[in-house]
Amino acid sequence: MKLKVKHLNVEAGGRRIVYLNERDANLLGVHSTDRVKITYSNRRIIAITNISREFPEGFIGLYREVSDLLKILEGEIVDVTISPKPESTEYIRAKIEGRSLKREEIKSIIVDVVDRSLSDIEIAAFITALKIHGVTFEEAEYLIEAMVETGKTLNIDRKPILDKHSIGGIPGDKTTLVLVPIIASLGYTIPKTSSRAITSPSGTADRMEVLSPVEFDVDDIRRIVEKTNGCIVWGGTLELAPADDIFIQVEYPLAIDPLLLPSILSKKKSVGATHLVIDIPTGRGAKMNTVEDAQELARDFIDLGANLDMNIQCAITFGEQPLGYCIGPALEAREALTTLMGRGPRDLLEKAVNLSGILLEMVGLKNGRRIALESVKSGKAVEKMREIIEMQGGDPKIMPQDIHVGPFKAKVASAKKGYIMWINNRDIAHIASEAGAPKEKGSGIMLTVKLGDKVKRNDPLFTIYAERESKLEDALKLTETLQPIGIAGNLSEKILLGKVPSPQKYKRTFILER
């Protein structure tokens, strides 16, 4: 069928979607979410259909992703034909029925995911099947291989290449901004690609963007790394394991994460990592609630890494409170820079030098933690960070006090005297997000207390920062409905932690971080 092009001039979130009039769709024999093949000149693409009675007959509406690929002008004529379902949908059905998939079957699914030949419904069915039936060790390996093969790779001509990743789950974890310059200052290569926040008040890329640009192509990253040994960049524009980015779009609304290991390791394999430390925060409010769960996950990472020629070690770290005192991009960037200058919070420094030490010992050094700590104390680490900032287009002379934070702020005080018994990670993250983080980079929370601290009535517990007064008010209202910090008169007093059912409405927060 010949149809005239109408540009919709809107994006579909990367999806290849077109609009058809209901009558034209009936003549073609397609229904909503069916596929059509669109041919123009020597270019052909497959797209998913949306159907509407209101859309004009004789036209095909192209979302920007489709019009950009076809390189076509408004009013041009295209040939539209029905396209059969991809073979990969049969393999998705097989997984729904509980069958383990073979290497070529998984490769077929991943290729069609990246080519946008599968609808969101079909991808959601695949992810749900993985959640219900589990991912076998072999399937995880096949997924990683296929996700790497269908994307770009950095191909940095150096060895070893070191890397670090946290599975996330605790607010304020700006360890990467301290660890990368430590490792790079010691002559080792660490090209760190990071994510923006998905469900948290700040991702690593959000923090680094306060100090310098983070969006680069593969050639830019090679240039930065050749000069400085390291970088801290956003991976979203690099097309490294692009299937993972598509899966995340579907996982988040479903609130499931069956692809944790393939997601992380495909990205690390794409940057060429040979030595990788995985940080697994553990405890109440973290992704891993118990050390036993963390150990099981660690074994899976290590075993998969061995099959992928990656040397992996895991660190099980304390995850029952935020790391450092600051939550939110600008506040965290300020705290990371302060830590590199030797004046930061003890827990952040300890975590950074311990994880750095593990990496250094993996490549043959002894007393890795001591070497990493000396890099900070000597000023080598902060000097390296300033080199990286400059190479990424930021101001190498930036000081912590130069970093802008929200002008509207309010302190939250203790209602009684006692000891800090708990700090609810998810509530603290929720309040920081309500204040505007991460999109409004100057928004967030600065804690005044940590676990075990003694407080008096009216002592400050934390300060909320916002870039807009209305967002500060929203965050304060939320604080009143939550109990983000628990206080007891003495360390043995708080036996009753709560009642179920409770008059307070609790919303279970889904944590999805990369």
C-alpha positions as CSV (number, residue, x, y, z in Angstrom):
1,M,0.0,0.0,0.0
2,K,1.3,3.5,-1.0
3,L,0.8,6.0,1.8
4,K,1.8,9.7,2.2
5,V,4.2,10.6,5.0
6,K,3.0,12.9,7.8
7,H,5.6,13.8,10.4
8,L,4.3,13.7,14.0
9,N,7.3,15.7,15.2
10,V,7.4,13.9,18.6
11,E,9.7,11.2,19.9
12,A,8.5,7.8,21.0
13,G,11.3,7.1,23.6
14,G,13.5,5.4,21.0
15,R,10.7,3.1,19.8
16,R,9.9,2.8,16.1
17,I,6.1,3.5,16.0
18,V,3.8,4.7,13.2
19,Y,0.2,5.8,13.0
20,L,-2.3,4.4,10.6
21,N,-6.0,5.2,9.9
22,E,-8.3,2.4,10.9
23,R,-9.5,1.8,7.3
24,D,-6.0,1.7,5.9
25,A,-5.0,-0.7,8.7
26,N,-7.9,-3.0,7.8
27,L,-6.9,-3.0,4.1
28,L,-3.4,-4.0,5.1
29,G,-4.7,-6.6,7.5
30,V,-2.9,-5.2,10.6
31,H,-4.0,-4.5,14.1
32,S,-2.6,-2.2,16.8
33,T,0.9,-3.4,17.9
34,D,1.3,-5.4,14.7
35,R,4.4,-4.7,12.5
36,V,4.6,-3.1,9.2
37,K,7.6,-2.8,6.8
38,I,8.1,0.7,5.4
39,T,10.1,1.0,2.2
40,Y,11.4,4.3,0.9
41,S,14.1,4.5,-1.8
42,N,16.6,1.9,-0.8
43,R,15.8,2.1,2.9
44,R,13.6,-0.3,4.8
45,I,12.6,-0.5,8.5
46,I,10.1,-2.4,10.6
47,A,7.8,-0.4,12.9
48,I,5.0,-1.1,15.4
49,T,1.6,0.2,14.4
50,N,-0.8,2.4,16.4
51,I,-4.3,2.7,14.8
52,S,-6.8,5.6,15.1
53,R,-10.1,6.5,13.4
54,E,-9.1,10.1,13.7
55,F,-5.9,9.8,11.8
56,P,-6.4,10.9,8.1
57,E,-6.8,8.2,5.5
58,G,-4.0,7.7,3.0
59,F,-1.3,8.9,5.4
60,I,1.2,7.2,7.7
61,G,2.2,9.1,10.7
62,L,5.9,8.8,11.6
63,Y,7.4,9.4,15.0
64,R,10.8,11.1,14.9
65,E,12.7,7.9,15.3
66,V,11.2,6.5,12.1
67,S,11.4,9.7,10.0
68,D,15.1,10.2,11.0
69,L,16.0,6.6,10.0
70,L,14.1,6.9,6.6
71,K,15.5,10.4,6.0
72,I,12.2,11.4,4.5
73,L,10.4,14.6,3.9
74,E,6.7,15.4,4.7
75,G,4.4,14.4,1.9
76,E,6.8,11.8,0.3
77,I,5.2,8.4,-0.7
78,V,6.3,5.2,1.1
79,D,5.3,1.6,0.4
80,V,3.8,-0.1,3.5
81,T,3.3,-3.9,3.8
82,I,2.5,-6.2,6.7
83,S,5.5,-7.7,8.4
84,P,5.3,-11.1,10.0
85,K,6.2,-11.6,13.6
86,P,9.9,-12.2,14.2
87,E,11.0,-15.7,14.9
88,S,12.2,-14.5,18.3
89,T,8.6,-14.3,19.6
90,E,8.5,-18.1,19.5
91,Y,11.5,-18.2,21.8
92,I,9.9,-15.7,24.1
93,R,6.9,-18.0,24.2
94,A,9.2,-21.0,25.0
95,K,10.6,-19.1,28.0
96,I,7.1,-18.2,29.2
97,E,6.4,-22.0,29.2
98,G,9.5,-22.5,31.3
99,R,12.0,-23.8,28.8
100,S,15.7,-22.8,29.1
101,L,16.8,-21.0,26.0
102,K,19.8,-21.8,23.8
103,R,22.6,-19.4,22.7
104,E,21.2,-18.8,19.2
105,E,17.6,-18.3,20.6
106,I,18.8,-15.6,23.1
107,K,20.9,-14.0,20.4
108,S,17.8,-13.8,18.2
109,I,15.8,-12.1,20.9
110,I,18.5,-9.6,21.7
111,V,19.0,-8.7,18.0
112,D,15.3,-8.0,17.6
113,V,15.2,-6.0,20.9
114,V,18.0,-3.8,19.6
115,D,16.5,-3.5,16.1
116,R,13.2,-2.4,17.8
117,S,11.4,-5.3,16.0
118,L,9.7,-6.3,19.3
119,S,6.9,-4.4,20.9
120,D,7.0,-3.3,24.6
121,I,4.4,-6.0,25.3
122,E,6.7,-8.7,23.9
123,I,9.7,-7.4,25.8
124,A,7.7,-7.2,29.0
125,A,6.6,-10.8,28.4
126,F,10.2,-11.9,28.1
127,I,11.3,-10.0,31.2
128,T,8.4,-11.4,33.2
129,A,9.2,-14.9,32.1
130,L,12.8,-14.5,33.2
131,K,11.5,-13.2,36.6
132,I,9.1,-16.2,37.0
133,H,11.3,-19.0,35.8
134,G,14.7,-17.6,36.6
135,V,17.8,-17.1,34.5
136,T,20.1,-20.1,34.3
137,F,23.8,-19.6,34.5
138,E,24.1,-20.5,30.8
139,E,21.3,-18.1,29.8
140,A,23.0,-15.3,31.7
141,E,26.2,-16.0,29.8
142,Y,24.4,-16.0,26.5
143,L,22.6,-12.8,27.3
144,I,25.8,-11.0,28.2
145,E,27.5,-12.2,24.9
146,A,24.5,-11.1,22.8
147,M,24.1,-7.8,24.5
148,V,27.8,-7.0,24.0
149,E,27.8,-8.2,20.3
150,T,24.8,-6.0,19.4
151,G,26.4,-2.8,20.7
152,K,29.6,-0.8,20.5
153,T,32.8,-1.5,22.5
154,L,35.4,1.0,23.6
155,N,38.4,-1.1,22.4
156,I,41.0,0.8,24.4
157,D,44.4,-0.6,23.6
158,R,45.6,-1.0,27.2
159,K,45.8,-3.8,29.7
160,P,44.8,-4.2,32.4
161,I,41.5,-2.2,32.4
162,L,40.1,-1.7,35.9
163,D,36.4,-1.0,36.8
164,K,34.1,-0.7,39.7
165,H,30.3,-1.1,40.0
166,S,27.8,-0.8,42.8
167,I,24.5,-2.6,42.6
168,G,23.0,0.5,44.3
169,G,20.3,0.8,46.9
170,I,21.8,3.4,49.3
171,P,21.5,7.1,48.8
172,G,24.6,9.4,48.7
173,D,26.9,6.7,47.3
174,K,29.4,9.0,45.5
175,T,32.3,6.4,45.8
176,T,33.0,6.4,42.1
177,L,34.0,10.1,42.1
178,V,36.7,9.3,44.7
179,L,37.8,5.9,43.5
180,V,38.3,6.7,39.8
181,P,40.9,9.4,40.4
182,I,42.6,7.3,43.0
183,I,43.1,4.4,40.5
184,A,44.0,6.7,37.6
185,S,46.5,8.7,39.7
186,L,48.4,5.4,40.3
187,G,48.8,4.8,36.5
188,Y,46.0,2.3,36.0
189,T,43.3,2.7,33.3
190,I,39.7,3.0,34.5
191,P,37.2,4.2,31.9
192,K,34.1,4.6,34.0
193,T,30.8,4.7,32.2
194,S,27.9,5.4,34.6
195,S,24.1,5.8,34.6
196,R,21.9,8.7,35.5
197,A,19.4,8.2,38.3
198,I,16.6,5.8,37.6
199,T,14.9,5.6,40.9
200,S,17.3,7.4,43.2
201,P,18.0,11.1,43.9
202,S,21.3,11.0,42.1
203,G,23.2,8.7,39.8
204,T,27.0,8.9,39.2
205,A,26.6,10.7,35.9
206,D,24.3,13.3,37.6
207,R,27.0,13.9,40.3
208,M,29.8,14.2,37.8
209,E,27.8,16.5,35.6
210,V,28.0,19.1,38.3
211,L,31.7,19.2,37.8
212,S,32.0,18.6,34.0
213,P,30.1,17.5,30.9
214,V,29.5,13.7,30.8
215,E,28.1,13.1,27.3
216,F,30.8,11.9,24.9
217,D,31.2,9.5,22.0
218,V,33.5,6.6,22.0
219,D,36.3,8.5,20.3
220,D,36.1,11.3,22.9
221,I,36.4,8.7,25.7
222,R,39.5,7.1,24.2
223,R,41.1,10.6,23.9
224,I,40.2,11.5,27.6
225,V,41.5,8.1,28.9
226,E,44.7,8.2,26.9
227,K,45.5,11.6,28.5
228,T,44.3,11.0,32.1
229,N,44.0,7.2,32.5
230,G,40.4,7.6,33.5
231,C,37.0,9.2,32.9
232,I,33.6,9.4,34.5
233,V,31.0,9.7,31.7
234,W,27.3,8.9,31.0
235,G,26.9,5.6,29.2
236,G,23.5,6.5,27.7
237,T,24.9,7.9,24.5
238,L,27.5,5.3,23.8
239,E,25.4,2.4,22.6
240,L,27.3,0.0,24.9
241,A,25.0,-3.1,25.3
242,P,22.0,-1.1,24.1
243,A,19.6,-3.9,24.8
244,D,20.1,-3.2,28.5
245,D,18.8,0.3,28.1
246,I,15.7,-0.9,26.4
247,F,15.1,-3.6,29.0
248,I,15.4,-1.0,31.8
249,Q,12.6,1.0,30.3
250,V,10.3,-2.0,30.7
251,E,11.7,-3.3,34.0
252,Y,11.0,-0.1,35.8
253,P,7.2,0.1,35.4
254,L,7.0,-3.6,36.1
255,A,9.1,-3.1,39.3
256,I,11.2,-6.3,38.6
257,D,14.9,-6.7,37.8
258,P,15.7,-10.2,36.6
259,L,18.5,-9.0,34.4
260,L,20.8,-7.5,37.1
261,L,23.9,-9.6,36.4
262,P,23.7,-9.6,32.5
263,S,22.9,-5.9,32.6
264,I,26.0,-5.0,34.7
265,L,28.4,-7.4,33.2
266,S,27.5,-6.7,29.6
267,K,28.3,-3.0,30.2
268,K,31.6,-3.9,31.8
269,K,32.6,-6.3,29.0
270,S,31.8,-3.6,26.5
271,V,34.4,-1.2,28.0
272,G,36.9,-4.0,28.1
273,A,37.2,-4.4,31.8
274,T,39.7,-7.1,32.8
275,H,39.5,-6.5,36.6
276,L,36.2,-5.5,38.3
277,V,35.2,-4.9,41.9
278,I,31.5,-5.1,42.6
279,D,30.2,-3.2,45.6
280,I,27.2,-5.0,47.2
281,P,25.7,-2.7,49.9
282,T,23.9,-4.9,52.5
283,G,21.5,-4.4,55.3
284,R,18.0,-3.0,56.1
285,G,16.9,-0.7,53.4
286,A,19.6,-1.9,50.9
287,K,19.0,-4.2,47.9
288,M,20.6,-7.1,49.8
289,N,19.0,-7.4,53.2
290,T,21.4,-10.2,54.5
291,V,25.0,-11.1,54.2
292,E,23.9,-14.5,53.0
293,D,22.0,-13.0,50.1
294,A,25.0,-10.8,49.2
295,Q,27.4,-13.7,49.3
296,E,25.2,-15.7,46.9
297,L,25.0,-12.8,44.5
298,A,28.8,-12.3,44.8
299,R,29.4,-16.0,43.8
300,D,27.2,-15.5,40.7
301,F,29.2,-12.5,39.7
302,I,32.5,-14.2,40.2
303,D,31.5,-17.4,38.4
304,L,30.1,-15.5,35.4
305,G,33.1,-13.3,35.3
306,A,35.4,-16.3,35.0
307,N,33.5,-17.5,32.0
308,L,33.8,-14.0,30.4
309,D,37.6,-13.7,31.1
310,M,37.0,-11.1,33.7
311,N,38.6,-11.2,37.1
312,I,35.9,-10.2,39.5
313,Q,35.9,-9.7,43.3
314,C,33.0,-8.5,45.4
315,A,32.9,-6.3,48.5
316,I,30.0,-6.6,50.8
317,T,29.6,-3.2,52.4
318,F,27.5,-1.7,55.1
319,G,24.2,-0.4,53.6
320,E,22.0,0.6,56.5
321,Q,22.4,4.3,56.2
322,P,23.3,6.8,53.5
323,L,27.0,7.1,52.6
324,G,28.5,10.3,53.8
325,Y,26.2,13.1,54.7
326,C,25.0,14.5,51.4
327,I,22.2,13.3,49.0
328,G,21.6,15.0,45.7
329,P,23.9,15.8,42.7
330,A,25.4,19.1,43.7
331,L,25.7,18.3,47.4
332,E,27.3,14.9,46.6
333,A,29.7,16.4,44.1
334,R,30.8,18.9,46.7
335,E,31.3,16.1,49.3
336,A,33.3,14.0,46.9
337,L,35.6,16.8,46.0
338,T,36.0,17.7,49.7
339,T,36.9,14.0,50.4
340,L,39.5,14.0,47.6
341,M,41.0,17.1,49.3
342,G,41.3,15.1,52.5
343,R,38.5,16.7,54.5
344,G,35.5,14.5,53.7
345,P,33.4,12.1,55.8
346,R,35.2,9.1,57.2
347,D,32.8,6.5,55.9
348,L,33.1,7.7,52.3
349,L,36.9,7.8,52.4
350,E,37.0,4.3,54.0
351,K,34.7,2.8,51.3
352,A,36.6,4.5,48.5
353,V,40.1,3.4,49.6
354,N,39.0,-0.1,50.5
355,L,37.4,-0.7,47.1
356,S,40.4,0.9,45.4
357,G,42.6,-1.3,47.5
358,I,40.8,-4.5,46.3
359,L,41.4,-3.4,42.7
360,L,45.0,-2.6,43.2
361,E,45.6,-6.0,44.9
362,M,43.8,-7.8,42.0
363,V,46.5,-6.4,39.7
364,G,49.4,-7.6,41.9
365,L,50.1,-4.8,44.4
366,K,50.4,-5.4,48.1
367,N,48.7,-3.2,50.8
368,G,46.3,-1.8,48.3
369,R,44.3,0.1,50.8
370,R,47.4,1.9,52.1
371,I,48.5,2.8,48.6
372,A,45.0,4.2,47.8
373,L,44.9,6.2,51.0
374,E,48.3,7.7,50.3
375,S,47.1,8.8,46.9
376,V,44.4,10.9,48.7
377,K,46.7,12.2,51.5
378,S,49.5,13.2,49.0
379,G,47.1,15.2,46.8
380,K,47.7,12.9,43.8
381,A,44.0,11.8,43.7
382,V,42.5,15.3,43.7
383,E,45.1,16.5,41.1
384,K,44.1,13.6,38.9
385,M,40.4,14.4,39.4
386,R,41.1,18.0,38.2
387,E,42.8,16.6,35.1
388,I,39.8,14.5,34.3
389,I,37.4,17.4,34.9
390,E,39.5,19.6,32.6
391,M,39.6,16.9,29.9
392,Q,35.9,16.5,30.1
393,G,35.4,20.2,29.6
394,G,34.9,21.4,33.2
395,D,36.7,23.9,35.4
396,P,39.8,22.2,36.9
397,K,40.1,24.9,39.5
398,I,36.6,24.4,40.9
399,M,36.4,24.3,44.7
400,P,33.7,22.8,46.9
401,Q,32.3,26.2,47.9
402,D,31.9,27.1,44.2
403,I,29.3,24.4,43.7
404,H,25.8,25.8,43.7
405,V,23.2,24.3,45.9
406,G,19.5,25.2,46.2
407,P,18.9,28.6,47.8
408,F,15.8,27.4,49.6
409,K,16.5,25.3,52.7
410,A,14.9,24.1,55.9
411,K,16.2,22.2,58.9
412,V,14.4,19.2,60.3
413,A,15.0,18.9,64.1
414,S,14.7,16.1,66.6
415,A,11.5,15.9,68.6
416,K,13.2,14.4,71.6
417,K,16.6,13.5,73.0
418,G,18.2,10.1,72.5
419,Y,20.3,8.1,70.1
420,I,19.9,7.6,66.4
421,M,18.7,4.1,66.0
422,W,18.0,3.9,62.3
423,I,18.0,6.0,59.1
424,N,15.6,4.8,56.5
425,N,17.4,4.9,53.2
426,R,14.3,4.8,51.1
427,D,12.5,7.6,53.0
428,I,15.6,9.8,52.9
429,A,15.9,9.2,49.1
430,H,12.1,9.9,48.7
431,I,12.4,13.2,50.5
432,A,15.4,14.2,48.4
433,S,13.6,13.4,45.2
434,E,10.5,15.3,46.4
435,A,12.8,18.3,46.9
436,G,13.7,18.1,43.2
437,A,16.7,15.8,42.9
438,P,18.2,14.8,40.5
439,K,16.7,17.0,37.8
440,E,17.2,20.1,39.9
441,K,20.8,19.4,40.7
442,G,21.1,21.8,43.7
443,S,18.3,20.0,45.5
444,G,18.7,17.3,48.1
445,I,19.5,16.5,51.7
446,M,22.4,17.1,54.0
447,L,22.4,14.9,57.1
448,T,23.6,16.2,60.4
449,V,23.6,12.8,62.2
450,K,24.5,9.2,61.6
451,L,23.7,5.9,63.3
452,G,24.6,5.9,67.0
453,D,24.9,9.7,67.4
454,K,23.4,11.3,70.5
455,V,21.0,14.1,70.0
456,K,19.0,16.5,72.2
457,R,15.5,17.8,71.6
458,N,15.5,20.4,68.7
459,D,19.0,19.3,67.5
460,P,19.1,19.4,63.7
461,L,18.8,15.9,62.0
462,F,19.1,17.0,58.4
463,T,18.6,20.0,56.1
464,I,16.6,19.9,52.9
465,Y,17.8,22.0,50.0
466,A,15.6,23.0,47.0
467,E,15.9,25.2,44.0
468,R,12.2,26.2,44.2
469,E,10.3,27.1,47.3
470,S,7.3,25.0,46.3
471,K,9.6,21.9,46.1
472,L,10.9,22.6,49.6
473,E,7.4,22.8,50.9
474,D,6.5,19.5,49.2
475,A,9.6,17.8,50.8
476,L,8.7,19.1,54.2
477,K,5.1,17.8,53.9
478,L,6.5,14.4,52.9
479,T,8.9,14.5,55.9
480,E,5.9,14.9,58.2
481,T,4.3,11.7,56.9
482,L,7.4,9.6,57.0
483,Q,9.7,8.6,59.9
484,P,13.1,8.8,58.1
485,I,15.2,8.8,61.3
486,G,14.4,6.8,64.4
487,I,15.5,8.0,67.9
488,A,15.4,6.1,71.2
489,G,16.2,7.3,74.7
490,N,18.9,4.7,75.0
491,L,20.4,2.1,72.7
492,S,18.2,-0.7,74.2
493,E,14.9,1.1,74.5
494,K,13.5,0.8,71.0
495,I,12.0,-2.7,71.0
496,L,8.7,-2.0,69.3
497,L,9.6,-0.8,65.8
498,G,6.1,-0.5,64.4
499,K,2.6,-2.1,64.2
500,V,1.0,-3.9,61.2
501,P,-1.5,-2.9,60.0
502,S,-0.6,0.7,60.6
503,P,-2.7,3.9,60.2
504,Q,0.3,5.2,58.1
505,K,0.2,4.3,54.4
506,Y,3.4,2.8,53.2
507,K,4.4,2.7,49.5
508,R,7.0,0.1,48.7
509,T,9.7,1.7,46.7
510,F,11.3,-0.2,43.8
511,I,15.0,0.3,43.5
512,L,16.5,-0.1,40.0
513,E,20.0,1.3,39.7
514,R,22.8,0.6,37.3
